[in-house]
């Protein structure tokens, strides 16, 4: 089965790119995109998850300003993505994540739900975990865990309320490179400390020599070994927790 766009909330509201498995459903994964929107890379992730038996839903978080955004990696397209990202509101993101979780729960049947995110999408997944109950958050190089600066973060970054993640029972599996310029190693270590202090069940993995975006499909900065290891860990976590 191929993926397709469908509404996941109220009529005329948020849509998601949804890819169903051909056979038995083993759970559902909400795939939160980086700032480039639901592009070919994100749709490819959805296809891979569906091949493993998971219903994959990639919400269009930019829907209020631009429907079905799909950007490439040129400097101009990155700037367009930044404009859209800066327009995101943290509370509207939670409302959209709530709709996505409801759709994922329905699709998962008796199984569980995970949120998976890269960069901006990793932030969204962690933010969702502070407000919603689901089984797993798997995040690549999530930004602004401890620092504000964008409307989508607001005055209170996600890990200031990490105790809510623990209360919601979300297991957090995170990946970052020790050369990440957006989420430096010292900050990544501080994330670990915050999660531990708050009692969040978690595993954080650091890859030597890897930078921000190491798992993306861009030739610049891609780290094949780190990407393969991270996805193996995600596959195990999905099998164990969903």
N, CA, C and O of each residue as an XYZ file, in Angstrom:
968
protein
N       0.844     -1.190      0.000
C       0.000      0.000      0.000
C       0.884      1.245      0.000
O       1.915      1.285      0.671
N       0.474      2.251     -0.752
C       1.216      3.504     -0.775
C       0.609      4.487      0.227
O      -0.546      4.347      0.630
N       1.401      5.477      0.618
C       0.915      6.476      1.543
C       0.009      7.476      0.858
O       0.043      7.633     -0.363
N      -0.810      8.157      1.663
C      -1.703      9.177      1.118
C      -2.032     10.196      2.202
O      -1.932      9.913      3.396
N      -2.422     11.376      1.765
C      -2.814     12.429      2.692
C      -4.253     12.201      3.155
O      -5.112     11.795      2.372
N      -4.500     12.465      4.421
C      -5.868     12.398      4.937
C      -6.013     13.322      6.134
O      -5.042     13.602      6.837
N      -7.225     13.792      6.357
C      -7.507     14.611      7.530
C      -7.475     13.743      8.774
O      -7.961     12.613      8.764
N      -6.896     14.277      9.851
C      -6.834     13.515     11.097
C      -7.507     14.253     12.245
O      -7.526     13.765     13.375
N      -8.052     15.417     11.962
C      -8.766     16.175     12.982
C     -10.105     16.629     12.445
O     -10.769     15.895     11.712
N     -10.502     17.825     12.802
C     -11.766     18.384     12.323
C     -11.679     18.649     10.824
O     -10.594     18.831     10.272
N     -12.835     18.666     10.184
C     -12.891     18.931      8.749
C     -12.247     20.279      8.444
O     -12.555     21.284      9.085
N     -11.351     20.289      7.461
C     -10.648     21.504      7.103
C      -9.450     21.812      7.974
O      -8.813     22.853      7.808
N      -9.131     20.908      8.913
C      -8.019     21.125      9.828
C      -6.763     20.401      9.406
O      -6.440     20.325      8.220
N      -6.059     19.871     10.382
C      -4.757     19.267     10.126
C      -4.891     17.984      9.296
O      -5.829     17.203      9.455
N      -3.915     17.807      8.410
C      -3.800     16.579      7.632
C      -2.506     15.872      8.025
O      -1.614     16.462      8.636
N      -2.428     14.598      7.661
C      -1.194     13.844      7.829
C      -0.995     12.954      6.615
O      -1.954     12.484      6.002
N       0.264     12.734      6.284
C       0.601     11.723      5.281
C       0.604     10.394      6.015
O       1.375     10.211      6.958
N      -0.250      9.456      5.596
C      -0.461      8.208      6.322
C      -0.093      7.027      5.432
O      -0.552      6.917      4.295
N       0.744      6.147      5.973
C       1.161      4.948      5.248
C       0.809      3.727      6.093
O       1.313      3.560      7.203
N      -0.066      2.875      5.550
C      -0.496      1.661      6.252
C       0.340      0.468      5.810
O       0.756      0.400      4.653
N       0.592     -0.473      6.715
C       1.266     -1.706      6.305
C       0.338     -2.592      5.485
O      -0.884     -2.472      5.570
N       0.918     -3.468      4.703
C       0.113     -4.393      3.904
C      -0.492     -5.500      4.755
O      -1.588     -5.980      4.467
N       0.217     -5.905      5.797
C      -0.245     -7.014      6.617
C      -0.676     -6.593      8.003
O      -1.316     -5.556      8.177
N      -0.326     -7.394      8.983
C      -0.733     -7.171     10.375
C      -0.164     -5.863     10.911
O       0.994     -5.526     10.662
N      -0.989     -5.137     11.646
C      -0.565     -3.889     12.268
C       0.068     -4.191     13.622
O      -0.518     -4.884     14.453
N       1.283     -3.658     13.832
C       2.012     -3.884     15.075
C       2.021     -2.658     15.982
O       2.605     -2.693     17.065
N       1.380     -1.575     15.549
C       1.350     -0.335     16.299
C       1.319      0.834     15.339
O       1.154      0.653     14.133
N       1.476      2.030     15.872
C       1.455      3.229     15.024
C       2.547      4.189     15.473
O       2.887      4.257     16.655
N       3.092      4.931     14.510
C       4.164      5.885     14.777
C       3.790      7.230     14.177
O       3.501      7.327     12.984
N       3.796      8.264     15.005
C       3.601      9.630     14.542
C       4.982     10.182     14.197
O       5.829     10.336     15.076
N       5.208     10.478     12.924
C       6.512     10.925     12.435
C       6.501     12.447     12.337
O       5.770     13.019     11.529
N       7.308     13.092     13.159
C       7.350     14.557     13.219
C       8.557     15.052     12.421
O       9.702     14.747     12.756
N       8.291     15.814     11.372
C       9.328     16.205     10.429
C      10.221     17.308     10.969
O       9.841     18.044     11.880
N      11.425     17.413     10.389
C      12.268     18.570     10.638
C      11.700     19.761      9.877
O      10.606     19.663      9.322
N      12.401     20.864      9.835
C      11.795     22.101      9.326
C      11.448     22.074      7.839
O      10.796     22.993      7.344
N      11.873     21.037      7.120
C      11.625     20.966      5.684
C      10.245     20.398      5.347
O       9.908     20.265      4.170
N       9.457     20.068      6.342
C       8.107     19.594      6.096
C       8.072     18.114      5.721
O       9.064     17.397      5.849
N       6.917     17.681      5.261
C       6.720     16.264      4.946
C       7.233     16.027      3.521
O       6.460     15.897      2.572
N       8.562     15.976      3.409
C       9.184     15.823      2.099
C       9.467     14.349      1.809
O       8.997     13.467      2.528
N      10.229     14.092      0.764
C      10.482     12.718      0.341
C      11.197     11.913      1.430
O      10.937     10.721      1.596
N      12.090     12.561      2.164
C      12.791     11.889      3.265
C      11.807     11.397      4.319
O      11.894     10.252      4.762
N      10.885     12.242      4.717
C       9.905     11.871      5.738
C       8.956     10.792      5.211
O       8.626      9.843      5.922
N       8.527     10.945      3.977
C       7.646      9.920      3.400
C       8.366      8.580      3.285
O       7.748      7.524      3.414
N       9.679      8.629      3.039
C      10.465      7.399      3.008
C      10.521      6.726      4.362
O      10.444      5.500      4.446
N      10.655      7.509      5.430
C      10.612      6.956      6.779
C       9.267      6.270      7.017
O       9.206      5.178      7.581
N       8.193      6.927      6.581
C       6.857      6.339      6.744
C       6.764      4.997      6.018
O       6.212      4.036      6.554
N       7.295      4.931      4.820
C       7.256      3.682      4.049
C       8.043      2.579      4.751
O       7.609      1.428      4.789
N       9.202      2.935      5.306
C      10.016      1.942      6.001
C       9.313      1.429      7.251
O       9.356      0.234      7.546
N       8.671      2.321      7.977
C       7.930      1.895      9.167
C       6.753      1.012      8.792
O       6.478      0.020      9.467
N       6.060      1.366      7.723
C       4.930      0.545      7.268
C       5.396     -0.843      6.862
O       4.695     -1.826      7.102
N       6.566     -0.933      6.253
C       7.108     -2.231      5.858
C       7.385     -3.118      7.068
O       7.403     -4.344      6.957
N       7.601     -2.489      8.226
C       7.827     -3.234      9.464
C       6.531     -3.571     10.190
O       6.547     -4.274     11.201
N       5.400     -3.067      9.674
C       4.114     -3.387     10.274
C       3.477     -2.267     11.069
O       2.473     -2.491     11.745
N       4.036     -1.061     11.007
C       3.498      0.061     11.778
C       2.760      1.039     10.865
O       3.232      1.361      9.775
N       1.613      1.502     11.315
C       0.949      2.596     10.617
C       1.744      3.860     10.923
O       1.951      4.208     12.085
N       2.187      4.541      9.873
C       3.003      5.749     10.047
C       2.201      6.968      9.632
O       1.636      7.007      8.539
N       2.151      7.967     10.510
C       1.421      9.206     10.245
C       2.387     10.377     10.385
O       2.984     10.565     11.445
N       2.542     11.156      9.331
C       3.401     12.342      9.369
C       2.526     13.588      9.310
O       2.099     13.978      8.223
N       2.246     14.227     10.453
C       1.355     15.395     10.461
C       1.972     16.593      9.740
O       3.187     16.791      9.751
N       1.116     17.370      9.126
C       1.523     18.619      8.479
C       1.375     19.743      9.501
O       0.352     20.427      9.531
N       2.387     19.933     10.331
C       2.304     20.927     11.400
C       2.278     22.363     10.882
O       1.942     23.281     11.630
N       2.627     22.566      9.618
C       2.600     23.904      9.029
C       1.242     24.251      8.416
O       1.128     25.287      7.761
N       0.225     23.438      8.600
C      -0.999     23.532      7.811
C      -1.708     24.874      7.921
O      -2.409     25.271      6.990
N      -1.546     25.567      9.009
C      -2.238     26.850      9.162
C      -1.669     27.937      8.246
O      -2.363     28.893      7.901
N      -0.411     27.782      7.861
C       0.254     28.790      7.037
C       0.571     28.311      5.622
O       0.623     29.119      4.695
N       0.779     27.018      5.448
C       1.119     26.472      4.126
C       0.821     24.980      4.135
O       1.413     24.229      4.910
N      -0.088     24.556      3.285
C      -0.518     23.160      3.258
C       0.508     22.259      2.578
O       1.086     22.601      1.547
N       0.712     21.092      3.194
C       1.515     20.009      2.612
C       2.889     20.496      2.162
O       3.329     20.204      1.050
N       3.546     21.226      3.019
C       4.865     21.771      2.708
C       5.855     20.642      2.455
O       5.921     19.667      3.204
N       6.618     20.800      1.382
C       7.623     19.811      0.996
C       8.828     20.570      0.454
O       8.824     20.999     -0.700
N       9.856     20.737      1.277
C      11.017     21.535      0.911
C      12.240     20.664      0.682
O      12.395     19.606      1.292
N      13.102     21.130     -0.208
C      14.407     20.522     -0.392
C      15.424     21.186      0.511
O      15.057     21.807      1.509
N      16.709     21.064      0.171
C      17.761     21.467      1.089
C      18.614     22.625      0.597
O      19.721     22.829      1.094
N      18.122     23.380     -0.365
C      18.854     24.564     -0.788
C      18.778     25.628      0.303
O      17.952     25.549      1.212
N      19.659     26.629      0.194
C      19.655     27.708      1.184
C      18.322     28.442      1.191
O      17.827     28.827      2.250
N      17.743     28.636      0.016
C      16.462     29.342     -0.084
C      15.340     28.539      0.561
O      14.486     29.097      1.249
N      15.345     27.223      0.336
C      14.293     26.387      0.916
C      14.456     26.263      2.425
O      13.472     26.202      3.162
N      15.692     26.225      2.873
C      15.909     26.195      4.321
C      15.373     27.469      4.966
O      14.754     27.412      6.028
N      15.606     28.607      4.337
C      15.096     29.863      4.881
C      13.575     29.868      4.897
O      12.966     30.368      5.842
N      12.957     29.311      3.852
C      11.493     29.208      3.825
C      10.999     28.337      4.975
O       9.980     28.640      5.596
N      11.725     27.251      5.256
C      11.359     26.401      6.377
C      11.506     27.108      7.715
O      10.680     26.929      8.610
N      12.545     27.904      7.852
C      12.743     28.656      9.089
C      11.614     29.652      9.324
O      11.173     29.840     10.457
N      11.144     30.295      8.243
C      10.027     31.234      8.364
C       8.792     30.507      8.884
O       8.104     31.006      9.774
N       8.514     29.335      8.332
C       7.353     28.562      8.766
C       7.524     28.068     10.195
O       6.575     28.078     10.979
N       8.729     27.639     10.532
C       8.990     27.145     11.878
C       8.793     28.251     12.919
O       8.223     28.021     13.985
N       9.268     29.443     12.595
C       9.138     30.556     13.543
C       7.686     30.947     13.766
O       7.372     31.592     14.766
N       6.802     30.575     12.864
C       5.383     30.907     13.002
C       4.618     29.885     13.843
O       3.461     30.119     14.192
N       5.249     28.759     14.172
C       4.562     27.726     14.935
C       4.337     28.174     16.377
O       5.183     28.834     16.979
N       3.194     27.806     16.906
C       2.812     28.136     18.280
C       2.832     26.864     19.124
O       2.316     25.828     18.703
N       3.423     26.940     20.311
C       3.617     25.742     21.130
C       2.303     25.082     21.541
O       2.224     23.854     21.581
N       1.287     25.855     21.843
C       0.022     25.274     22.263
C      -0.754     24.676     21.085
O      -1.421     23.652     21.231
N      -0.662     25.320     19.922
C      -1.282     24.735     18.730
C      -0.585     23.434     18.341
O      -1.223     22.506     17.844
N       0.729     23.369     18.571
C       1.448     22.129     18.301
C       0.910     20.987     19.161
O       0.738     19.865     18.685
N       0.649     21.283     20.416
C       0.102     20.245     21.293
C      -1.285     19.828     20.822
O      -1.617     18.643     20.845
N      -2.101     20.796     20.393
C      -3.429     20.461     19.865
C      -3.307     19.565     18.633
O      -4.060     18.603     18.484
N      -2.356     19.883     17.753
C      -2.160     19.059     16.564
C      -1.623     17.673     16.934
O      -2.021     16.667     16.347
N      -0.714     17.635     17.912
C      -0.193     16.352     18.369
C      -1.290     15.509     19.003
O      -1.280     14.284     18.887
N      -2.233     16.159     19.671
C      -3.370     15.441     20.256
C      -4.211     14.784     19.177
O      -4.615     13.630     19.318
N      -4.478     15.517     18.090
C      -5.221     14.937     16.969
C      -4.442     13.777     16.352
O      -5.018     12.744     16.012
N      -3.126     13.957     16.213
C      -2.301     12.895     15.628
C      -2.296     11.659     16.520
O      -2.366     10.534     16.025
N      -2.212     11.863     17.830
C      -2.225     10.727     18.748
C      -3.550      9.989     18.688
O      -3.571      8.759     18.711
N      -4.656     10.718     18.612
C      -5.968     10.071     18.534
C      -6.072      9.216     17.278
O      -6.568      8.090     17.326
N      -5.605      9.752     16.151
C      -5.634      8.987     14.901
C      -4.719      7.774     14.991
O      -5.054      6.696     14.502
N      -3.560      7.957     15.619
C      -2.619      6.850     15.759
C      -3.173      5.767     16.675
O      -3.013      4.579     16.396
N      -3.820      6.165     17.761
C      -4.419      5.182     18.669
C      -5.464      4.339     17.937
O      -5.519      3.120     18.095
N      -6.278      5.002     17.147
C      -7.308      4.269     16.403
C      -6.668      3.293     15.421
O      -7.122      2.159     15.273
N      -5.602      3.749     14.748
C      -4.938      2.902     13.759
C      -4.180      1.746     14.405
O      -4.062      0.670     13.818
N      -3.663      1.970     15.623
C      -2.834      0.963     16.279
C      -3.632     -0.198     16.834
O      -3.081     -1.276     17.054
N      -4.920      0.002     17.065
C      -5.737     -1.061     17.628
C      -5.301     -1.385     19.049
O      -5.297     -0.510     19.915
N      -4.932     -2.645     19.295
C      -4.549     -3.074     20.637
C      -3.093     -2.753     20.951
O      -2.634     -2.983     22.070
N      -2.373     -2.231     19.982
C      -0.949     -1.952     20.167
C      -0.720     -0.498     20.585
O      -1.660      0.287     20.709
N       0.544     -0.165     20.796
C       0.889      1.151     21.295
C       1.244      2.144     20.206
O       1.194      1.845     19.013
N       1.606      3.341     20.663
C       1.926      4.461     19.766
C       3.271      5.059     20.155
O       3.585      5.214     21.336
N       4.052      5.390     19.143
C       5.303      6.114     19.343
C       5.252      7.432     18.589
O       4.581      7.547     17.563
N       5.964      8.421     19.103
C       6.267      9.639     18.353
C       7.740      9.569     17.971
O       8.593      9.277     18.810
N       8.032      9.836     16.714
C       9.406      9.827     16.225
C       9.679     11.165     15.557
O       8.893     11.610     14.721
N      10.790     11.815     15.916
C      11.049     13.124     15.345
C      12.514     13.388     15.108
O      13.375     12.869     15.818
N      12.797     14.208     14.092
C      14.158     14.625     13.797
C      14.250     16.143     13.918
O      13.416     16.867     13.375
N      15.266     16.619     14.631
C      15.521     18.043     14.793
C      14.280     18.759     15.338
O      13.876     18.487     16.468
N      13.663     19.663     14.569
C      12.446     20.324     15.028
C      11.396     19.298     15.427
O      10.701     19.467     16.429
N      11.283     18.242     14.645
C      10.313     17.193     14.954
C      10.629     16.471     16.245
O       9.724     16.003     16.936
N      11.915     16.376     16.579
C      12.281     15.793     17.859
C      11.812     16.657     19.014
O      11.348     16.150     20.035
N      11.938     17.969     18.844
C      11.411     18.887     19.853
C       9.903     18.688     20.016
O       9.400     18.621     21.137
N       9.186     18.596     18.894
C       7.736     18.424     18.957
C       7.379     17.137     19.687
O       6.447     17.118     20.491
N       8.122     16.050     19.410
C       7.838     14.769     20.054
C       8.036     14.852     21.563
O       7.233     14.316     22.327
N       9.111     15.527     21.994
C       9.348     15.662     23.436
C       8.311     16.576     24.067
O       7.824     16.299     25.163
N       7.970     17.658     23.386
C       6.916     18.552     23.883
C       5.601     17.791     24.030
O       4.893     17.959     25.022
N       5.271     16.951     23.041
C       4.052     16.142     23.130
C       4.099     15.223     24.349
O       3.082     14.999     25.006
N       5.288     14.692     24.644
C       5.423     13.774     25.779
C       5.186     14.458     27.112
O       4.860     13.791     28.093
N       5.343     15.783     27.171
C       5.058     16.501     28.418
C       3.563     16.687     28.644
O       3.145     17.042     29.746
N       2.756     16.452     27.615
C       1.311     16.705     27.712
C       0.447     15.476     27.448
O      -0.705     15.431     27.878
N       0.982     14.486     26.752
C       0.179     13.356     26.279
C       0.788     12.033     26.717
O       1.988     11.938     26.977
N      -0.060     11.018     26.794
C       0.393      9.682     27.185
C       0.549      8.807     25.945
O      -0.416      8.572     25.217
N       1.752      8.335     25.714
C       2.006      7.324     24.676
C       3.230      6.533     25.109
O       3.818      6.816     26.152
N       3.612      5.551     24.319
C       4.567      4.568     24.815
C       6.044      4.932     24.600
O       6.893      4.579     25.418
N       6.345      5.623     23.525
C       7.748      5.831     23.173
C       7.914      7.145     22.417
O       7.115      7.471     21.538
N       8.965      7.900     22.769
C       9.407      9.038     21.962
C      10.827      8.730     21.503
O      11.735      8.608     22.326
N      11.021      8.606     20.200
C      12.337      8.346     19.616
C      12.745      9.596     18.853
O      12.085      9.980     17.887
N      13.834     10.233     19.284
C      14.149     11.559     18.754
C      15.610     11.655     18.324
O      16.516     11.228     19.039
N      15.813     12.220     17.151
C      17.138     12.526     16.646
C      17.424     14.011     16.867
O      16.627     14.866     16.481
N      18.558     14.311     17.486
C      19.058     15.676     17.690
C      17.945     16.704     17.897
O      17.803     17.639     17.108
N      17.152     16.526     18.970
C      16.019     17.433     19.217
C      16.486     18.792     19.722
O      17.290     18.864     20.651
N      16.002     19.842     19.134
C      16.440     21.181     19.518
C      15.653     21.764     20.686
O      14.529     21.349     20.971
N      16.264     22.728     21.348
C      15.623     23.576     22.356
C      14.976     22.785     23.491
O      13.857     23.080     23.908
N      15.691     21.783     23.979
C      15.203     21.018     25.119
C      15.270     21.831     26.406
O      14.421     21.698     27.287
N      16.297     22.677     26.498
C      16.545     23.420     27.734
C      16.481     24.922     27.549
O      16.531     25.670     28.526
N      16.369     25.378     26.297
C      16.452     26.808     26.007
C      15.262     27.269     25.183
O      14.783     26.550     24.307
N      14.792     28.471     25.472
C      13.722     29.066     24.678
C      14.327     29.794     23.476
O      15.522     29.674     23.207
N      13.505     30.538     22.766
C      14.027     31.312     21.657
C      13.117     31.361     20.451
O      13.244     32.257     19.616
N      12.200     30.413     20.345
C      11.241     30.395     19.243
C       9.832     30.275     19.827
O       9.662     29.735     20.920
N       8.821     30.774     19.108
C       7.451     30.630     19.603
C       7.039     29.179     19.852
O       6.253     28.911     20.761
N       7.561     28.237     19.054
C       7.186     26.840     19.272
C       7.724     26.315     20.599
O       7.210     25.330     21.130
N       8.756     26.963     21.139
C       9.294     26.582     22.443
C       8.557     27.308     23.554
O       8.192     26.712     24.568
N       8.342     28.609     23.351
C       7.668     29.401     24.364
C       8.593     29.705     25.530
O       9.801     29.481     25.449
N       8.037     30.206     26.592
C       8.859     30.602     27.744
C       9.357     29.421     28.569
O      10.270     29.572     29.380
N       8.758     28.239     28.364
C       9.120     27.076     29.180
C       9.546     25.938     28.252
O       8.682     25.277     27.675
N      10.850     25.685     28.087
C      11.301     24.587     27.240
C      10.879     23.243     27.816
O      10.633     23.142     29.018
N      10.791     22.206     26.984
C      10.177     20.940     27.415
C      10.753     20.334     28.686
O      10.003     19.840     29.527
N      12.061     20.363     28.838
C      12.638     19.642     29.972
C      12.545     20.399     31.282
O      12.957     19.886     32.323
N      12.004     21.621     31.248
C      11.668     22.289     32.505
C      10.476     21.597     33.165
O      10.254     21.742     34.367
N       9.717     20.852     32.379
C       8.587     20.073     32.918
C       8.795     18.589     32.601
O       7.850     17.881     32.253
N      10.038     18.132     32.725
C      10.349     16.731     32.426
C       9.595     15.765     33.331
O       9.365     14.616     32.955
N       9.208     16.219     34.521
C       8.445     15.346     35.409
C       7.135     14.908     34.776
O       6.611     13.844     35.105
N       6.603     15.721     33.868
C       5.364     15.341     33.184
C       5.605     14.169     32.224
O       4.727     13.328     32.026
N       6.796     14.124     31.635
C       7.123     12.989     30.760
C       7.120     11.705     31.576
O       6.586     10.682     31.148
N       7.723     11.775     32.757
C       7.728     10.611     33.650
C       6.307     10.226     34.044
O       5.954      9.047     34.036
N       5.496     11.218     34.388
C       4.115     10.939     34.802
C       3.299     10.328     33.667
O       2.406      9.515     33.908
N       3.604     10.720     32.433
C       2.873     10.187     31.278
C       3.378      8.822     30.839
O       2.801      8.205     29.943
N       4.441      8.350     31.456
C       4.938      7.010     31.171
C       5.600      6.860     29.818
O       5.641      5.759     29.269
N       6.123      7.954     29.265
C       6.763      7.906     27.948
C       8.241      7.543     28.110
O       8.958      8.187     28.875
N       8.691      6.522     27.398
C      10.115      6.192     27.348
C      10.750      7.045     26.272
O      10.254      7.100     25.146
N      11.857      7.721     26.611
C      12.510      8.618     25.669
C      13.825      8.011     25.197
O      14.733      7.762     25.990
N      13.908      7.780     23.901
C      15.107      7.255     23.258
C      15.667      8.353     22.366
O      15.010      8.773     21.413
N      16.887      8.825     22.666
C      17.415      9.969     21.952
C      18.778      9.725     21.339
O      19.586      8.964     21.872
N      19.031     10.386     20.195
C      20.285     10.233     19.458
C      20.862     11.601     19.113
O      20.146     12.505     18.681
N      22.167     11.731     19.314
C      22.828     12.987     18.993
C      24.293     12.713     18.678
O      24.856     11.718     19.136
N      24.901     13.585     17.904
C      26.322     13.477     17.622
C      27.121     14.412     18.498
O      26.631     15.468     18.898
N      28.363     14.029     18.803
C      29.162     14.880     19.688
C      29.725     16.109     18.976
O      30.390     16.939     19.596
N      29.456     16.224     17.662
C      29.857     17.416     16.915
C      28.656     18.271     16.524
O      28.767     19.127     15.646
N      27.522     18.050     17.161
C      26.312     18.802     16.820
C      26.470     20.263     17.237
O      26.759     20.552     18.398
N      26.279     21.182     16.289
C      26.450     22.604     16.601
C      25.181     23.236     17.160
O      25.231     24.322     17.738
N      24.042     22.561     16.993
C      22.773     23.076     17.520
C      22.506     22.522     18.918
O      21.988     23.229     19.783
N      22.853     21.279     19.131
C      22.698     20.633     20.437
C      24.075     20.134     20.872
O      24.372     18.946     20.739
N      24.919     21.034     21.392
C      26.303     20.680     21.742
C      26.362     19.602     22.821
O      25.390     19.353     23.534
N      27.524     18.976     22.917
C      27.691     17.850     23.836
C      27.396     18.238     25.277
O      26.776     17.461     26.003
N      27.823     19.421     25.710
C      27.550     19.841     27.089
C      26.050     19.946     27.350
O      25.564     19.567     28.416
N      25.332     20.462     26.369
C      23.881     20.576     26.532
C      23.225     19.199     26.515
O      22.276     18.954     27.260
N      23.725     18.304     25.674
C      23.205     16.938     25.599
C      23.394     16.237     26.951
O      22.516     15.502     27.402
N      24.532     16.468     27.584
C      24.764     15.902     28.909
C      23.808     16.507     29.937
O      23.358     15.815     30.851
N      23.500     17.791     29.789
C      22.543     18.431     30.693
C      21.137     17.860     30.492
O      20.368     17.735     31.446
N      20.809     17.514     29.246
C      19.529     16.844     28.970
C      19.464     15.529     29.734
O      18.448     15.217     30.354
N      20.540     14.765     29.691
C      20.604     13.495     30.432
C      20.363     13.722     31.923
O      19.618     12.973     32.556
N      20.988     14.746     32.477
C      20.836     15.037     33.896
C      19.388     15.406     34.237
O      18.847     14.958     35.248
N      18.773     16.223     33.387
C      17.385     16.627     33.625
C      16.448     15.424     33.604
O      15.574     15.297     34.462
N      16.632     14.548     32.629
C      15.777     13.371     32.525
C      15.951     12.462     33.736
O      14.978     11.932     34.273
N      17.191     12.288     34.158
C      17.462     11.435     35.317
C      16.851     12.020     36.577
O      16.220     11.305     37.355
N      17.036     13.319     36.781
C      16.481     13.983     37.965
C      14.964     13.881     38.014
O      14.377     13.747     39.088
N      14.329     13.944     36.837
C      12.866     13.913     36.780
C      12.301     12.499     36.804
O      11.084     12.319     36.859
N      13.167     11.504     36.765
C      12.702     10.125     36.791
C      12.131      9.632     35.478
O      11.314      8.712     35.457
N      12.563     10.251     34.363
C      12.092      9.827     33.045
C      12.853      8.570     32.619
O      14.083      8.559     32.625
N      12.135      7.525     32.255
C      12.773      6.336     31.688
C      13.341      6.715     30.320
O      12.613      7.201     29.455
N      14.640      6.493     30.128
C      15.258      6.999     28.910
C      16.543      6.264     28.569
O      17.130      5.569     29.398
N      16.958      6.439     27.327
C      18.278      6.037     26.861
C      18.732      7.080     25.854
O      18.068      7.303     24.842
N      19.865      7.721     26.131
C      20.438      8.682     25.206
C      21.723      8.117     24.631
O      22.576      7.611     25.361
N      21.852      8.208     23.313
C      23.004      7.648     22.609
C      23.761      8.788     21.938
O      23.160      9.640     21.283
N      25.071      8.802     22.101
C      25.927      9.822     21.496
C      26.869      9.159     20.498
O      27.504      8.151     20.805
N      26.954      9.737     19.294
C      27.795      9.176     18.247
C      29.021     10.059     18.018
O      28.884     11.220     17.631
N      30.225      9.516     18.253
C      31.452     10.298     18.037
C      31.606     10.717     16.575
O      31.426      9.910     15.663
N      31.937     11.970     16.374
C      32.197     12.476     15.034
C      30.971     12.877     14.248
O      31.107     13.461     13.173
N      29.768     12.586     14.744
C      28.536     12.902     14.016
C      28.054     14.306     14.352
O      28.190     14.763     15.487
N      27.493     14.983     13.366
C      26.978     16.323     13.560
C      25.470     16.370     13.435
O      24.811     15.338     13.315
N      24.932     17.579     13.466
C      23.487     17.741     13.362
C      23.012     17.247     11.997
O      23.641     17.511     10.973
N      21.896     16.531     12.001
C      21.347     16.018     10.755
C      22.047     14.784     10.231
O      21.923     14.466      9.048
N      22.784     14.074     11.083
C      23.582     12.947     10.596
C      22.742     11.829      9.977
O      23.246     11.051      9.167
N      21.463     11.747     10.356
C      20.619     10.663      9.843
C      19.809     11.061      8.618
O      19.135     10.216      8.028
N      19.860     12.327      8.225
C      19.051     12.795      7.094
C      19.623     12.292      5.773
O      20.729     11.755      5.722
N      18.847     12.477      4.706
C      19.247     11.968      3.396
C      20.070     12.989      2.611
O      20.139     12.923      1.383
N      20.684     13.918      3.311
C      21.568     14.884      2.665
C      22.996     14.356      2.687
O      23.454     13.840      3.707
N      23.691     14.480      1.581
C      25.060     13.964      1.498
C      25.970     14.656      2.500
O      26.846     14.025      3.090
N      25.763     15.945      2.689
C      26.597     16.730      3.598
C      26.284     16.367      5.049
O      25.190     16.639      5.544
N      27.250     15.754      5.719
C      27.090     15.452      7.134
C      26.441     14.121      7.449
O      26.310     13.772      8.622
N      26.026     13.361      6.434
C      25.384     12.065      6.708
C      26.399     11.090      7.288
O      27.525     10.990      6.801
N      25.996     10.379      8.326
C      26.841      9.372      8.960
C      26.108      8.036      8.878
O      25.189      7.769      9.652
N      26.524      7.213      7.940
C      25.800      5.966      7.651
C      25.840      5.008      8.840
O      24.832      4.385      9.173
N      27.005      4.891      9.480
C      27.125      3.945     10.591
C      26.255      4.366     11.770
O      25.564      3.538     12.363
N      26.290      5.652     12.109
C      25.463      6.132     13.213
C      23.981      5.985     12.888
O      23.185      5.603     13.745
N      23.618      6.290     11.649
C      22.214      6.178     11.240
C      21.728      4.736     11.355
O      20.643      4.479     11.876
N      22.536      3.804     10.870
C      22.143      2.389     10.917
C      21.984      1.917     12.358
O      21.033      1.205     12.681
N      22.915      2.311     13.224
C      22.823      1.907     14.625
C      21.580      2.489     15.288
O      20.883      1.796     16.029
N      21.306      3.768     15.018
C      20.135      4.408     15.624
C      18.852      3.705     15.192
O      17.976      3.450     16.018
N      18.740      3.394     13.918
C      17.515      2.749     13.451
C      17.369      1.330     13.991
O      16.250      0.879     14.236
N      18.470      0.626     14.177
C      18.381     -0.686     14.810
C      17.821     -0.565     16.226
O      16.999     -1.376     16.652
N      18.270      0.445     16.939
C      17.771      0.673     18.297
C      16.289      1.054     18.285
O      15.525      0.625     19.149
N      15.892      1.859     17.302
C      14.476      2.234     17.195
C      13.626      1.016     16.882
O      12.556      0.843     17.466
N      14.081      0.175     15.976
C      13.314     -1.026     15.637
C      13.105     -1.903     16.875
O      12.013     -2.426     17.098
N      14.158     -2.055     17.671
C      14.033     -2.867     18.895
C      13.063     -2.207     19.874
O      12.237     -2.884     20.485
N      13.165     -0.900     20.018
C      12.284     -0.194     20.958
C      10.833     -0.286     20.527
O       9.949     -0.478     21.362
N      10.578     -0.152     19.235
C       9.206     -0.271     18.739
C       8.659     -1.681     19.012
O       7.520     -1.843     19.449
N       9.475     -2.672     18.751
C       9.032     -4.061     18.967
C       8.767     -4.318     20.450
O       7.819     -5.017     20.808
N       9.611     -3.746     21.307
C       9.477     -4.016     22.743
C       8.353     -3.223     23.394
O       7.725     -3.713     24.333
N       8.084     -2.008     22.918
C       7.218     -1.086     23.657
C       5.838     -0.862     23.026
O       4.931     -0.349     23.681
N       5.683     -1.243     21.771
C       4.383     -1.077     21.129
C       3.624     -2.400     21.046
O       2.506     -2.440     20.532
